[in-house]
Amino acid sequence: MEEEIELKTAPADFRFPTTNQTRHCFTRYIEFHRSSCRCTTAKGEESNDCERFAKYYRALCPGEWVEKWNEQRESGTFPGPL
């Protein structure tokens, strides 16, 4: 018997009322990476908070952007506050 998959996306955020979700995506990416240090050290990799933050930015952001931002973080040229 096949397992049912429940699909969800990031919840609506009053800070981003328009249909253009570019800023929402960028903010969720930053929120995840700001909290990832705390999630990893304080709660471990399997924390529900960490999973929730990861799902939000992954649901909103195109994969190409995430790859580019990851490369920028590694090289120290990421344009956002982390």
N, CA and C of each residue as an Amber inpcrd file, in Angstrom:
protein
   246
   0.8430000  -1.1770000   0.0000000   0.0000000   0.0000000   0.0000000
   0.8870000   1.2390000   0.0000000   0.5470000   2.2100000  -0.8300000
   1.3550000   3.4170000  -0.9460000   1.0910000   4.3710000   0.2040000
   2.1360000   5.0290000   0.6160000   2.0500000   6.0010000   1.6960000
   1.5880000   7.3450000   1.1330000   0.6460000   7.9910000   1.8130000
   0.1740000   9.2970000   1.3620000   1.1860000  10.3640000   1.7200000
   1.3930000  11.2900000   0.7910000   2.3110000  12.3930000   1.0170000
   1.4920000  13.6600000   1.2070000   1.7600000  14.3440000   2.2980000
   1.0520000  15.5840000   2.5910000   1.9040000  16.7560000   2.1080000
   1.3660000  17.5330000   1.1620000   2.0900000  18.6740000   0.6170000
   1.6720000  19.9420000   1.3430000   2.6580000  20.7180000   1.7510000
   2.4030000  21.9940000   2.4170000   3.3850000  23.0140000   1.8960000
   3.0540000  24.2720000   2.0550000   3.9670000  25.3450000   1.7060000
   4.0870000  26.2820000   2.8930000   4.9120000  27.2790000   2.7550000
   5.0870000  28.2480000   3.8350000   3.7690000  28.9800000   4.0680000
   3.4500000  29.2760000   5.3150000   2.2050000  29.9930000   5.6010000
   2.2790000  31.4390000   5.1350000   1.1330000  32.0630000   4.9790000
   1.0840000  33.4720000   4.6020000   1.7970000  34.2970000   5.6640000
   2.4500000  35.3520000   5.2310000   3.1880000  36.2240000   6.1480000
   2.7310000  37.6530000   5.8950000   2.1910000  38.3010000   6.9070000
   1.6340000  39.6420000   6.7540000   2.6810000  40.6560000   6.3000000
   3.9660000  40.3360000   6.4510000   5.0200000  41.2520000   6.0060000
   5.1290000  41.2950000   4.4860000   4.5300000  40.3100000   3.7990000
   4.6420000  40.2060000   2.3540000   3.2590000  40.0140000   1.7340000
   2.4640000  41.0850000   1.6370000   1.0740000  40.9510000   1.1910000
   0.8920000  40.8130000  -0.3220000   1.9120000  41.0700000  -1.1240000
   1.7470000  41.0180000  -2.5720000   2.0180000  39.6150000  -3.1100000
   1.7170000  39.4290000  -4.3760000   1.9280000  38.1180000  -4.9810000
   3.3910000  37.8660000  -5.3200000   4.1950000  38.9120000  -5.4590000
   5.6210000  38.7330000  -5.7100000   6.2750000  38.2850000  -4.4090000
   6.7360000  37.0660000  -4.3730000   7.2460000  36.4740000  -3.1410000
   8.7730000  36.4570000  -3.0610000   9.4370000  37.2600000  -3.8920000
  10.8970000  37.2840000  -3.8960000  11.4600000  37.6560000  -2.5340000
  10.9630000  38.7310000  -1.9550000  11.4590000  39.1780000  -0.6480000
  11.1160000  38.1580000   0.4430000   9.9330000  37.5580000   0.3340000
   9.5130000  36.5320000   1.2920000  10.5030000  35.3630000   1.2460000
  10.8440000  34.9250000   0.0450000  11.8070000  33.8360000  -0.1410000
  13.1400000  34.1850000   0.5120000  13.6670000  35.3630000   0.2050000
  14.9660000  35.7930000   0.7230000  14.9500000  35.8670000   2.2480000
  13.8710000  36.4070000   2.8100000  13.7530000  36.5270000   4.2620000
  13.7040000  35.1590000   4.9210000  12.9530000  34.2200000   4.3600000
  12.8720000  32.8670000   4.9270000  14.2190000  32.1540000   4.8480000
  14.9500000  32.3690000   3.7560000  16.2900000  31.7770000   3.6280000
  17.1950000  32.3010000   4.7420000  17.1720000  33.5990000   4.9550000
  17.9910000  34.2140000   6.0060000  17.5560000  33.7160000   7.3820000
  16.2500000  33.6400000   7.6250000  15.7600000  33.1560000   8.9220000
  16.2590000  31.7400000   9.2010000  16.2350000  30.8860000   8.1880000
  16.7180000  29.5180000   8.3770000  18.2010000  29.5090000   8.7270000
  18.9970000  30.2540000   7.9750000  20.4390000  30.2050000   8.1990000
  20.8630000  30.9450000   9.4600000  20.0910000  31.9010000   9.8970000
  20.3640000  32.5390000  11.1890000  20.0910000  31.5590000  12.3210000
  19.0140000  30.8060000  12.1850000  18.6200000  29.8880000  13.2540000
  19.3170000  28.5410000  13.1530000  19.9270000  28.2280000  12.0100000
  20.5130000  26.8950000  11.8390000  21.6240000  26.6280000  12.8410000
  22.3660000  27.6490000  13.2240000  23.4100000  27.4460000  14.2400000
  22.7700000  27.0690000  15.5630000  21.7090000  27.7650000  15.9360000
  21.0140000  27.4530000  17.1820000  20.3380000  26.0950000  17.1030000
  19.7480000  25.7790000  15.9640000  19.0740000  24.4880000  15.8080000
  20.0730000  23.3500000  15.9520000  21.2070000  23.5020000  15.3350000
  22.1980000  22.4380000  15.3470000  22.8120000  22.2720000  16.7290000
  23.1560000  23.3620000  17.3780000  23.8490000  23.2430000  18.6550000
  22.8910000  23.0030000  19.8100000  21.7490000  23.6630000  19.8070000
  20.8400000  23.5650000  20.9460000  19.8430000  22.4160000  20.8180000
  19.3880000  22.1480000  19.6030000  18.3090000  21.1830000  19.4340000
  18.6950000  19.9740000  18.5910000  19.8100000  20.0190000  17.9050000
  20.2060000  18.9090000  17.0490000  19.5810000  19.0160000  15.6720000
  20.0490000  18.2260000  14.7590000  19.6170000  18.2860000  13.3680000
  18.1440000  17.9380000  13.1630000  17.5670000  17.1430000  14.0160000
  16.2080000  16.6620000  13.8200000  15.1390000  17.5560000  14.4510000
  15.4970000  18.7570000  14.8470000  14.5520000  19.6620000  15.4860000
  13.4070000  20.0240000  14.5440000  12.1910000  20.0500000  15.0460000
  11.0330000  20.4460000  14.2440000  11.1530000  21.8850000  13.7730000
  11.7180000  22.7580000  14.6160000  11.9000000  24.1510000  14.2130000
  12.8120000  24.2450000  13.0000000  13.8930000  23.5010000  13.0060000
  14.8260000  23.5150000  11.8830000  14.1410000  23.0170000  10.6110000
  13.4070000  21.9420000  10.7390000  12.6970000  21.3880000   9.5830000
  11.6750000  22.3820000   9.0450000  10.9880000  23.0610000   9.9440000
   9.9650000  24.0280000   9.5400000  10.5980000  25.1870000   8.7710000
  11.6820000  25.7520000   9.3020000  12.3630000  26.8540000   8.6190000
  12.8840000  26.4080000   7.2570000  13.4270000  25.2070000   7.1840000
  13.9460000  24.6890000   5.9190000  12.8240000  24.5130000   4.8980000
  11.6930000  23.9750000   5.3240000  10.5620000  23.7810000   4.4100000
  10.0690000  25.1030000   3.8590000  10.0480000  26.1420000   4.6890000
   9.5560000  27.4450000   4.2430000  10.4000000  27.9900000   3.0960000
  11.7130000  28.0540000   3.2910000  12.5060000  28.6600000   2.2180000
  12.5850000  27.7480000   0.9990000  12.5780000  26.4430000   1.2020000
  12.6280000  25.5310000   0.0590000  11.3440000  25.5800000  -0.7620000
  10.2150000  25.8620000  -0.1090000   8.9430000  25.9540000  -0.8220000
   8.8350000  27.2530000  -1.6170000   9.4790000  28.2990000  -1.1370000
   9.3400000  29.6110000  -1.7630000  10.4320000  29.9480000  -2.7700000
  11.6320000  29.4440000  -2.5730000  12.7920000  29.8750000  -3.3600000
  13.1200000  28.9090000  -4.4950000  13.4050000  29.4550000  -5.6770000
  13.8830000  28.6000000  -6.7680000  15.2280000  27.9730000  -6.4030000
  15.4320000  26.7490000  -6.8330000  16.6540000  26.0230000  -6.5090000
  17.9220000  26.7310000  -6.9620000  17.8640000  27.4040000  -8.1080000
  19.0370000  28.1120000  -8.6150000  19.4650000  29.2180000  -7.6600000
  18.4930000  29.9090000  -7.0810000  18.8110000  30.9800000  -6.1290000
  19.4760000  30.4020000  -4.8920000  18.9150000  29.3120000  -4.3890000
  19.4510000  28.6890000  -3.1740000  20.8920000  28.2350000  -3.4170000
  21.1480000  27.6160000  -4.5680000  22.5100000  27.1830000  -4.8910000
  23.4650000  28.3700000  -4.9170000  23.0320000  29.4580000  -5.5640000
  23.8760000  30.6560000  -5.6490000  24.1320000  31.2310000  -4.2600000
  23.0880000  31.3340000  -3.4450000  23.2490000  31.8890000  -2.0960000
  24.1470000  31.0030000  -1.2420000  24.0240000  29.6910000  -1.3850000
  24.8990000  28.7770000  -0.6370000  26.3630000  28.9970000  -1.0230000
  26.6100000  29.1540000  -2.3260000  27.9720000  29.4200000  -2.7940000
  28.4770000  30.7490000  -2.2420000  27.6050000  31.7630000  -2.2370000
  27.9960000  33.0730000  -1.7210000  28.2900000  33.0150000  -0.2200000
  27.5060000  32.2530000   0.5250000  27.7660000  32.1160000   1.9640000
  29.1230000  31.4660000   2.1990000  29.4160000  30.4240000   1.4140000
  30.6910000  29.7170000   1.5620000  31.8810000  30.6080000   1.2260000
  31.7080000  31.4950000   0.2330000  32.8200000  32.3680000  -0.1680000
  32.8460000  33.6810000   0.6110000  31.8340000  33.9000000   1.4650000
  31.8020000  35.1180000   2.2740000  31.2860000  36.3370000   1.5450000
  30.5600000  36.1350000   0.4280000  30.0540000  37.2660000  -0.3480000
  28.5330000  37.3640000  -0.3340000  27.8800000  36.6560000   0.5710000
  26.4140000  36.6840000   0.6310000  25.9500000  38.0960000   0.9790000
  24.9610000  38.6410000   0.2310000  24.5580000  40.0360000   0.4250000
  23.6430000  40.2990000   1.6180000  23.1940000  39.2850000   2.2920000
  22.2470000  39.4890000   3.3880000  22.8910000  39.3760000   4.7600000
  22.1550000  39.8080000   5.7790000  22.6590000  39.7180000   7.1540000
  22.4730000  38.3120000   7.7250000  23.5540000  37.6620000   8.0490000
  23.4840000  36.3440000   8.6800000  24.1450000  36.4440000   9.9820000
